[in-house]
């Protein structure tokens, strides 16, 4: 661990492979599909197909987070290699899927590994795809789940590789 960072998910660790589940637009009648699988090299792959049919248009995966307090950090870094599409990192601060999710967007370049820094203040409160302007700012000390989302009418196949997820810039370093 580098000073000022803390690994949240390292997909070479078995515990970090098993808990991810898909949540796609089928919950509202759509037909998109996705999965998160982990390669033998310890890289997670979020992939599937986004379909705009039947009012759909999003695919996501999420995992519970066993609660280290991230309140002393400035944000989240993800090391990703994508397909040129835009994605969102999503976090929740409650246990229910129906509550507000906080999202920060990042762009990928086809075939290029990038480390994306997503400061906590860049996370926007969203509820069922809509902005929640009167929501409280993200309290990083209360994060209970992490996930990835593709939406915004980006129909077709998608492929995002994730090497790791970590908190960065611990205050006091």
Buried (B, 14 or more C-beta within 10 A) or exposed (E): EEEBBBBBBBBBEEEBBEBBEBBBBBEEEBBBBBBBEBEEEBBBBBBBBBBBEEEBBBBBBBBEBEEEEBEBBBBBBBBBBBBEBBBBBBBBBEEEEEEBBBBBBBEBEEEEEEEBBBEBEBBBBBEEBEEBEEBEEBEBEBBBBBBBBBBBEBEEEBBBBBBBBBBBBBEEE
